[in-house]
């Protein structure tokens, strides 16, 4: 399984709005198209954490293909009032907001 964690800034009090946007998005076939198995959203002191788990080893190719879909473009626009780049000076794409995993542990069955 491949996971990504996007870190950004979130407007205070907007968690319900952001959750509603993703709830509607996740009811479409877009998560399947992107290979998304699970999405979790977290907030902490004005920060936004978007954890996504994908089928397979790398979800990047499917995400790249989905980026031009009007629903993907739409949710990106709809989130703009609530979510902003962690560092606007260096942000060019979501890849610039992805945390880098440096440790991974799993329980053995």
Secondary structure, DSSP 8 states (H G I E B T S, - for coil): -EEEEEEEEE-TT-HHHHHHHHHHHHTSSHHHHHTEEEEEEEEETTEEEEEEEESSS--HHHHHHHTTSHHHHHHHHHHTTTEEESSTTT-SSGGGGB-----------
